[in-house]
Amino acid sequence: MRVFVLTAFGLTLWLAGPRAASVLAARFQDASRNSPLVALDRVGFVAKPDWMEQPMVLAVAAALSPWLSDEVPILDDQTLERLRVGLQSVVWVRDASIERVFPDRLRLQVELRRPVLSVLDADGNGLCLVDRDGVVLPFVQSSLPVTVLRREGGSPTMAVTPGRAAVDARVRAAAAVAVEWRDEIAPQVPQCPPLLEVDATNLGEKYVRLPSVAEIRVKLRRVDGAGVTFSYDRPVDSDKVRVPATSKAQVLSNILGRHPGLGGLVAGDLRFRRRWADYLQPRPQGVRDPNEQWNQRVLGGAPR
C-alpha cells in the first residue's frame, strides 16, 4: 500500500508537472494560515536579566508592545519571520528568536543590549544610556554610573540617535571604562566602592597634557555617599601603554586598607602601584575639594 501511494504521488507530479507542485504548496500555505492562532497580546515574561532595573523593564516592554498586539497562525513561517525581524528592529534588542511550543504557544527569546552608562548633559539632564559598544539607548532613570558631557566653548553637547553608536568619542571611551571596571577591577577588590562617574573630558589630552593629569578619571562613592575622584588611565583602546587592571585593583585595595570606605579622602591616583599613598588627598576642615577647583579652572563648568 505504501509503495502504491508513493508511486501514485510520483506519477501525479510527473504528469501534472509544476502545476501540481504549486497546488500542493498553495494548500499547505492555506493550512498554515488556518492553523491555531496565538494571541501575542497575552504575552507573559518567563525570565528577565538580573541587571534589569524596574524602569528598564517598563521601557523594554513599551518598546516591544507594538509588535505584540496581534494574533499569528502558529504554523505560518512568513508571519513568524516578520515578527522576529520586527522585534529585532527595537533599539533595546540585539537579537531575537521564536520557537513553537505546541499546541498553541510561541516562546520569544530576545537578547537585550545591556546599558553600562548614563549620559548627562552639562546641566545634569539625561541624554541617553549606552551599552558596551557605545550604542545609544533611550534614557531611563537608573543606578548606572554616569558620564557628563560638559560644554565646549558654550556650544550644546550633542545629539543622540537611539540604535546607533554614539558620535561623541567621550561617550564611547567612558562606556569602555565602565565595562572594564565592572568586569575586571571591581571583582578583584573586596567591598569595592560603587562607580559613580567616568570623566572623559580630557580625552586625547585635549585640555591638559601633563603626566599627573590622566585622560580618564573615575569617581567612586565614599562611605558617607560623597564622591572621591581618582586619576584612572588612558582610554581602553589607546595605542599607548596602559596600567593593567590588576594593578589598579591592587592600588584600590591598598587604599581601602588604609582608608576603609574611602573615608576622609577626596582624590587619589590608581596608576602608581608603589607610590599610590603620595597621591591621596584628604580633606582638612575648611579646604575645598581640589578636583572641583580643577574642574572650574580648566573646564569652565560647574563642579560635580
C-alpha positions in Angstrom: 0.0 0.0 0.0 2.8 2.4 0.9 4.6 1.7 -2.5 1.3 2.2 -4.3 0.7 5.6 -2.6 4.2 6.9 -3.3 4.1 5.7 -6.9 0.7 7.4 -7.5 2.1 10.6 -5.9 5.2 10.5 -8.1 3.1 9.9 -11.2 0.8 12.8 -10.3 3.7 15.2 -10.0 5.3 13.8 -13.3 2.1 14.0 -15.3 0.8 17.4 -13.9 4.2 19.0 -13.7 4.8 22.3 -12.0 1.0 23.0 -11.6 0.7 20.1 -9.2 3.5 21.4 -7.1 2.0 24.9 -6.9 -1.4 23.4 -6.0 0.2 21.4 -3.2 2.2 24.5 -2.0 -0.9 26.7 -2.0 -2.9 24.1 0.0 0.0 23.8 2.5 0.1 27.6 2.8 -3.6 27.8 3.4 -3.3 25.2 6.1 -0.5 27.2 7.8 -2.6 30.4 7.7 -5.6 28.5 9.1 -3.6 26.9 11.9 -4.3 27.7 15.6 -3.9 31.4 16.4 -1.5 32.7 19.1 -2.7 35.9 20.8 0.5 37.9 21.2 -1.1 40.5 23.5 -1.3 37.7 26.1 2.5 37.6 26.3 4.0 36.9 29.7 7.6 37.3 30.9 9.2 34.0 31.8 12.5 35.5 33.0 14.5 38.7 32.8 18.2 39.5 33.2 19.3 40.2 36.8 20.8 43.5 35.8 17.5 45.0 34.6 16.0 47.6 37.0 12.3 48.2 37.0 12.4 51.3 34.9 14.3 49.4 32.2 11.7 46.6 32.3 8.9 49.1 31.7 10.9 50.8 28.9 11.7 47.5 27.1 8.1 46.3 27.5 6.8 49.5 26.0 9.2 49.3 23.0 8.2 45.7 22.3 4.4 46.1 22.7 3.7 47.4 19.1 4.9 44.0 17.8 2.9 42.1 20.4 -0.6 43.3 19.7 -1.9 40.8 17.1 -2.7 37.2 16.5 -0.5 35.0 14.4 -1.1 31.4 13.0 1.4 29.2 14.8 2.4 27.4 11.5 2.7 30.5 9.4 6.5 30.8 8.9 6.4 34.0 6.9 4.4 35.8 9.6 6.6 34.5 12.3 9.7 35.7 10.4 8.2 39.2 10.0 7.6 39.2 13.8 11.2 38.2 14.5 12.5 40.9 12.2 10.2 43.4 13.8 11.4 42.5 17.3 15.0 42.9 16.1 14.2 46.4 15.0 13.6 47.5 18.6 16.7 49.5 19.8 16.9 47.5 23.0 17.1 44.2 21.1 20.4 42.8 19.9 18.9 39.5 18.6 15.6 37.7 18.7 14.4 34.1 18.1 10.9 32.4 18.0 10.2 28.8 19.0 6.9 27.0 18.6 5.5 25.3 21.7 2.7 23.2 20.5 -0.2 23.1 20.5 -0.9 26.9 20.8 2.1 28.8 22.2 5.2 30.6 21.0 8.3 31.2 23.0 10.0 34.5 22.2 13.6 35.0 23.3 15.3 38.4 22.9 18.9 39.2 23.6 18.9 42.7 25.0 21.5 45.4 24.9 22.8 45.9 28.4 23.3 49.5 29.3 26.5 50.3 31.1 26.4 54.1 31.5 24.0 57.0 31.7 25.0 60.1 29.6 24.1 63.5 31.1 24.5 67.0 29.6 26.3 69.8 31.3 23.2 70.7 33.3 22.7 67.2 34.6 19.8 66.3 32.3 19.6 62.7 31.0 20.5 62.3 27.3 20.6 58.6 26.8 22.0 55.3 28.0 24.8 53.4 26.1 25.8 49.8 26.0 29.3 48.3 26.0 29.6 49.1 22.2 28.6 52.7 22.7 25.2 52.1 21.1 22.7 54.7 22.2 19.6 53.6 24.1 16.7 55.7 25.3 17.3 57.3 28.7 15.6 55.9 31.8 16.4 56.6 35.4 18.8 54.0 36.8 21.7 53.4 39.2 24.2 53.2 36.4 27.4 55.2 36.6 27.2 58.5 34.6 29.4 60.4 32.2 28.8 64.2 31.9 29.3 65.9 28.5 30.4 69.3 29.6 30.0 72.3 27.3 32.9 73.1 25.0 33.0 76.8 24.0 29.5 77.3 25.1 28.0 75.0 22.5 25.4 72.3 23.1 26.7 68.9 24.0 25.5 66.5 21.2 22.5 65.0 19.5 21.8 61.3 20.2 20.2 58.8 17.9 18.9 55.6 19.6 20.1 52.4 18.0 23.3 53.9 16.6 26.8 54.2 18.0 27.4 57.4 19.9 29.1 60.0 17.8 31.0 61.6 20.7 34.2 59.8 21.4 34.0 60.7 25.1 30.9 58.5 25.4 32.4 55.5 23.7 35.6 55.9 25.9 33.6 56.2 29.1 31.4 53.2 28.2 34.5 51.0 27.7 36.0 52.1 31.0 32.7 51.3 32.8 32.8 47.8 31.3 36.4 47.4 32.3 35.6 48.5 35.8 32.6 46.2 36.2 34.3 43.1 34.7 38.0 43.4 35.6 38.5 45.7 38.5 35.5 45.5 40.9 35.6 41.7 41.1 39.2 41.8 42.4 38.5 44.4 45.2 36.8 43.3 48.3 33.9 45.7 49.2 34.7 47.7 46.1 33.1 51.2 46.3 30.4 51.7 43.6 31.5 53.5 40.5 29.6 56.8 40.3 31.1 58.6 37.2 33.5 58.2 34.4 35.0 61.5 33.3 36.5 61.5 29.8 36.6 65.3 29.4 40.4 65.3 29.0 40.3 62.5 26.3 43.2 62.8 24.0 44.8 65.3 26.5 42.5 67.9 25.0 42.8 70.3 27.9 45.9 69.2 29.9 49.0 67.4 28.6 50.7 66.5 31.9 51.7 63.1 33.3 49.9 64.0 36.5 46.6 64.5 34.7 45.0 61.4 33.3 42.9 61.3 30.2 40.2 59.4 32.1 39.2 59.9 35.7 36.7 57.9 37.8 34.6 58.9 40.8 33.8 56.3 43.5 31.2 56.6 46.2 32.7 57.3 49.7 31.2 55.6 52.7 29.2 58.8 53.5 27.8 59.0 50.0 30.1 61.7 48.6 32.3 61.2 45.6 36.1 60.6 45.6 37.8 61.3 42.3 40.7 59.1 41.1 43.0 59.5 38.1 42.4 56.3 36.1 44.3 55.9 32.9 44.3 56.3 29.2 41.2 55.0 27.3 40.8 51.3 26.8 41.5 51.4 23.1 44.6 53.6 23.4 47.6 52.6 21.4 49.9 53.8 24.3 50.9 51.8 27.3 48.1 51.4 29.9 48.2 50.3 33.5 46.9 46.7 33.9 43.5 46.3 35.6 45.2 44.0 38.1 47.5 46.9 39.2 44.6 49.3 39.6 42.7 46.8 41.6 45.7 46.3 43.9 46.1 50.0 44.4 42.5 50.5 45.3 42.7 47.5 47.7 45.7 49.2 49.4 43.8 52.5 49.7 40.8 50.8 51.2 43.0 49.0 53.7 44.3 52.4 54.9 41.0 54.3 54.4 38.1 51.9 54.8 35.2 53.0 52.7 37.5 55.8 51.3 36.7 57.8 54.5 38.3 61.2 54.6 39.5 61.2 51.0 38.6 63.4 48.1 41.1 62.3 45.5 43.8 59.9 44.6 45.5 58.1 41.7 45.1 54.4 40.7 48.0 54.3 38.3 51.0 54.1 40.7 51.4 50.8 42.3 54.3 51.8 44.6 53.7 55.5 45.2 49.9 55.5 45.5 49.9 56.9 49.0 51.7 60.0 47.8 48.7 61.0 45.6 46.0 60.6 48.2 44.2 63.9 49.1 42.4 64.0 52.4 40.0 66.9 53.0 41.0 69.1 56.0 38.3 71.2 57.5 37.6 74.4 55.5 39.6 73.3 52.4 37.8 73.0 49.1 37.9 69.8 47.0 40.9 70.3 44.7 39.1 68.4 41.9 36.3 70.9 42.0 38.9 73.7 41.6 40.4 71.8 38.7 37.0 71.5 37.1 36.3 75.2 37.4 39.8 76.4 36.3 40.3 74.0 33.3 36.9 73.1 32.1 35.0 76.2 33.0 32.0 74.2 34.1 30.1 73.6 37.3 31.8 71.1 39.5 30.1 67.7 40.1 
